[in-house]
C-alpha cells in the first residue's frame, strides 16, 4: 500500500507580490498543481507544505519553485501553469524523454515543451524531408516556421517557402472577393502570423518584397525546382495523392522540407484519398525521412483543447467499432 508523504520548504526571497502572483486568484494556480499531480498544497506565508505520494511531492516542489522564479519575470496565468506542468511531463503519462531543444532566432528563443516536440526539431535538423502529423495545438507549424527562420538567419538556406493546398472546410477560394492576392492572403494568415511573431511585421514585408520569403498556394509549386530553400507544406491532409507527389519531387539541392497536417481533419471530398494519409504508407521505412506523430497529450494550447481532441478521438473509435459490428 502506498503511503502519503509531506514535505515542507520555504520560498525566497520573500516578496508578497510574487507570492500572490504564484498563488493566483483564490489560489487557482495551487489548485492546478493539485489536480495535475494529485497532491495537496498548503501555504502559510512563504512556508509551503505538499502532501502526496513520494515521487509526486518532489515534483510538486520543483514546479512551485520554478513558478516562483517565473514570478520575478512575468505575471502567471492558468495557461502558463498548465504549460509548465506539460513541459515537465507532469500532467500527462509521458514524461520528457529527451533533452529540451532550443530554436534561436534574433527576435526570440523557443524551447520544446515535450518529447515529441524535441524529437520533431531534432529530426528537422537531421533529415531533408520531415513530417509532423497530429492534432491542432501541438506546435507542428509554429515550430517548423521557427526552424525555417533560424536556418535563414544562419544562412543555411537562401529563402523560405510556405505553402498550403487551396481547400478549406468545403469552401474554395473562388467565393472570396478580390483578386488572387487578396483571396490568398487571409487563407494563409496562420503562416503569416507565425512569421510576424518570429521576425516582426516590417521585416517579413521586406523579405516578401525581395522574394526571400514566398507564401503561395500549393498549385504554384508545379513545374518548379526549389534549391537552397526551407519549404513548409502546411495542412497537408488536404492534398491529393498527385499533389503530394508533385510537392515532394520539387525539392532541390540544399533544401529542407517539412510537411505538417492532421489526418483526422481532412476537408477533401469523401471519395478522394488524402495525400498525407497515402504518403505515410508509401514512404514507410524509407531512410532519410523523419516522421513525428503527435497525440492529444502533446497539445500545448489551453488545457480544454487537449480534452476536446481526446473526446473526438474517443468518439471516432466508438463509431469505428459500431461500423465494424
C-alpha positions in Angstrom: 0.0 0.0 0.0 1.3 3.4 -0.9 1.8 5.9 1.9 1.5 9.6 1.8 4.4 11.9 2.4 4.6 15.5 3.4 7.5 17.9 2.6 7.9 21.5 3.8 10.0 24.2 2.2 10.4 27.9 2.1 10.3 30.3 -0.8 12.9 33.1 -1.1 13.4 35.9 -1.5 10.3 36.8 0.5 8.1 39.1 -1.7 4.4 39.4 -1.0 3.5 40.5 -4.6 5.4 37.5 -6.0 3.7 35.1 -3.5 0.3 36.4 -4.6 1.3 36.0 -8.2 2.4 32.4 -7.5 -0.8 31.5 -5.7 -3.2 33.1 -8.3 -6.7 34.4 -7.8 -8.3 32.4 -5.0 -5.3 30.0 -5.1 -6.2 28.8 -8.6 -2.6 28.1 -9.5 -2.1 25.9 -6.5 -5.3 24.1 -7.4 -4.0 23.4 -10.9 -0.9 21.8 -9.4 -3.0 19.8 -7.0 -5.2 18.5 -9.8 -2.3 17.9 -12.2 -0.2 16.0 -9.7 -2.7 14.5 -7.3 -1.2 16.3 -4.2 -2.4 18.7 -1.6 -0.7 22.1 -1.3 -0.9 24.3 1.8 0.8 27.6 2.4 1.5 29.7 5.4 3.2 32.8 4.1 6.4 31.7 2.5 6.4 28.3 4.1 4.7 25.7 1.9 3.8 22.0 2.5 2.9 19.4 0.0 1.3 16.1 0.8 1.0 13.1 -1.6 2.9 10.2 -2.9 6.7 10.5 -2.5 7.5 11.0 -6.2 4.6 13.4 -6.6 5.5 15.7 -3.8 9.1 16.1 -5.0 7.8 17.0 -8.5 5.3 19.5 -7.0 8.0 21.3 -5.0 10.1 21.5 -8.2 7.2 23.1 -10.2 6.3 25.5 -7.4 9.9 26.7 -7.1 10.2 27.1 -10.8 7.0 29.0 -11.0 8.1 31.3 -8.1 11.3 32.0 -10.2 9.0 33.0 -13.1 7.1 35.5 -10.9 10.2 37.7 -10.9 9.8 37.9 -14.7 6.1 37.9 -15.5 2.5 37.6 -14.2 1.5 34.0 -14.0 -1.7 32.8 -15.7 -3.5 29.4 -15.6 -2.2 28.8 -19.1 1.4 29.4 -18.1 0.9 27.0 -15.1 -0.6 24.4 -17.5 2.4 24.8 -19.9 4.9 24.4 -17.0 3.2 21.2 -15.9 3.0 20.0 -19.5 6.6 21.0 -20.3 7.9 18.9 -17.4 5.7 16.0 -18.4 3.8 16.1 -15.1 0.2 16.4 -16.4 0.5 13.5 -18.8 1.6 9.9 -18.6 4.5 10.6 -20.9 7.5 12.5 -19.4 10.0 14.3 -21.4 12.3 11.5 -22.7 14.8 13.7 -24.5 16.5 16.9 -23.6 14.9 20.2 -24.4 15.8 21.6 -27.8 16.3 25.3 -28.4 15.4 27.2 -31.5 17.2 30.6 -31.5 16.3 33.5 -33.7 17.2 37.1 -33.4 13.8 38.0 -32.1 13.2 35.2 -29.7 14.3 31.8 -28.4 11.9 28.9 -28.3 12.3 25.7 -26.3 10.5 22.4 -26.8 7.8 21.5 -24.3 7.5 17.8 -24.6 9.3 14.7 -26.0 7.6 14.8 -29.4 8.5 18.4 -30.0 12.1 17.7 -29.2 12.2 14.7 -31.5 10.5 16.8 -34.2 13.1 19.5 -34.1 16.0 17.0 -33.9 14.6 15.3 -37.0 14.2 18.5 -38.9 17.9 19.3 -38.2 18.9 15.8 -39.3 16.7 14.9 -42.3 16.0 16.8 -45.5 12.3 15.7 -45.5 10.2 15.6 -42.4 6.6 15.0 -41.5 4.8 16.4 -38.4 1.4 14.7 -38.1 -1.1 15.2 -35.3 -3.9 17.3 -33.8 -4.1 21.1 -33.7 -2.2 22.8 -30.9 0.8 20.6 -30.9 3.1 23.2 -32.4 3.7 21.4 -35.7 3.5 24.5 -38.0 4.8 27.1 -35.5 8.0 25.1 -34.7 8.6 24.4 -38.4 8.4 28.1 -39.1 10.8 28.8 -36.3 13.3 26.3 -37.7 12.9 27.9 -41.1 13.7 31.4 -39.7 16.6 30.0 -37.7 18.0 28.4 -40.9 17.6 31.6 -42.9 19.3 33.7 -40.3 22.2 31.3 -40.0 22.4 31.4 -43.9 21.8 27.6 -44.1 19.2 28.4 -46.7 18.6 31.4 -49.1 14.8 31.6 -48.8 11.7 30.3 -47.0 8.7 28.9 -49.0 5.4 28.4 -47.2 2.5 26.7 -49.0 -0.9 25.2 -48.3 -3.4 23.3 -50.6 -6.3 25.6 -51.6 -9.0 23.6 -49.8 -10.8 24.9 -46.7 -13.6 23.1 -45.0 -15.6 22.6 -48.1 -15.2 26.1 -49.4 -13.0 27.2 -52.3 -11.1 30.4 -52.8 -13.4 31.5 -55.6 -16.1 32.6 -53.3 -13.8 35.2 -51.7 -13.9 38.8 -53.0 -10.9 40.4 -54.7 -8.0 39.4 -56.9 -5.9 36.3 -56.4 -3.5 38.1 -53.9 -6.5 39.3 -51.8 -8.0 35.8 -51.9 -4.8 34.0 -50.8 -3.8 36.5 -48.0 -6.5 35.6 -45.5 -6.3 31.9 -46.4 -2.6 31.8 -45.5 -2.9 34.0 -42.4 -1.8 31.4 -39.9 1.6 31.2 -41.7 1.9 35.0 -41.8 1.1 35.1 -38.0 3.9 32.7 -37.2 6.4 34.7 -39.3 5.3 38.0 -37.8 5.9 36.5 -34.3 9.4 35.4 -35.3 10.6 38.3 -37.4 8.3 41.3 -36.9 5.8 42.8 -39.4 8.2 45.1 -41.2 11.0 42.5 -41.6 8.5 40.0 -43.1 7.1 42.5 -45.5 10.6 43.5 -46.7 11.7 39.8 -47.1 8.5 39.1 -49.1 9.2 42.0 -51.4 12.7 40.6 -52.0 11.2 37.1 -52.6 13.3 35.8 -49.7 10.0 34.6 -48.2 7.4 33.3 -50.5 3.9 32.3 -49.4 1.6 30.7 -52.1 -1.0 28.1 -52.7 0.4 24.6 -53.5 -0.7 24.8 -57.1 2.0 27.4 -57.6 4.7 24.8 -56.9 4.1 22.8 -60.0 7.0 22.8 -62.5 9.5 24.3 -60.2 12.7 23.0 -58.6 13.3 24.5 -55.1 17.0 24.7 -54.3 18.6 26.1 -51.1 15.2 26.7 -49.5 13.3 25.8 -46.4 9.9 24.6 -47.6 6.9 24.1 -45.4 3.7 22.4 -46.7 1.0 23.1 -44.1 -2.4 21.5 -43.8 -1.1 18.6 -45.9 -4.1 16.4 -45.1 -5.9 18.4 -47.8 -3.5 17.5 -50.6 -4.5 14.8 -53.2 -2.1 12.0 -53.7 -0.9 13.6 -57.0 -0.3 17.0 -55.3 1.8 15.3 -52.5 3.9 13.5 -55.1 4.3 16.8 -57.1 5.4 18.7 -53.9 7.9 16.1 -52.8 9.5 16.0 -56.2 10.0 19.8 -56.2 12.7 19.5 -53.5 16.2 20.5 -54.8 19.7 20.6 -53.6 20.4 22.2 -50.2 16.7 22.3 -49.3 14.8 21.1 -46.3 11.1 20.2 -46.5 8.6 19.9 -43.6 5.1 18.6 -44.2 2.6 19.2 -41.4 -1.0 18.1 -41.1 -3.8 16.3 -39.2 -5.2 13.3 -41.0 -8.4 13.5 -38.8 -9.2 16.9 -40.1 -9.3 16.3 -43.9 -11.5 18.7 -45.9 -11.3 16.8 -49.2 -14.4 15.2 -50.8 -15.2 11.9 -49.2 -14.3 9.8 -52.3 -10.8 11.4 -52.5 -7.9 9.9 -50.6 -5.7 12.3 -48.6 -2.2 12.7 -50.0 -0.9 12.8 -46.4 -2.5 9.6 -45.4 -1.3 7.9 -48.6 2.3 9.2 -48.3 2.6 7.7 -44.8 2.1 4.3 -46.4 4.3 4.9 -49.4 7.3 6.3 -47.5 7.2 4.0 -44.5 10.7 2.6 -43.9 12.4 4.9 -46.4 15.8 6.1 -44.9 16.5 9.8 -44.6 12.8 10.8 -43.9 11.6 11.8 -40.5 8.1 11.1 -39.2 6.8 12.6 -35.9 3.4 11.6 -34.8 1.7 13.8 -32.2 -1.1 12.7 -29.9 -3.7 14.5 -27.8 -1.4 14.6 -24.8 1.1 16.7 -26.9 -1.4 19.6 -27.2 0.2 22.7 -25.6 -2.7 25.2 -26.1 -5.4 25.7 -23.5 -6.0 22.6 -21.4 -9.5 22.4 -22.8 -8.2 21.9 -26.3 -6.5 18.7 -25.1 -9.8 17.5 -23.6 -11.6 18.3 -26.9 -9.1 16.4 -29.0 -9.4 13.3 -26.7 -13.2 13.5 -26.8 -13.2 13.5 -30.6 -10.7 10.6 -30.7 -12.8 8.5 -28.3 -15.9 9.2 -30.4 -14.2 8.2 -33.6 -13.0 4.9 -32.1 -16.6 4.2 -30.9 -18.0 4.9 -34.3 -15.4 2.7 -36.0 -16.3 -0.2 -33.7 -20.0 0.3 -34.4 -19.4 0.3 -38.2 -17.3 -2.9 -37.9 -20.2 -4.5 -36.0 
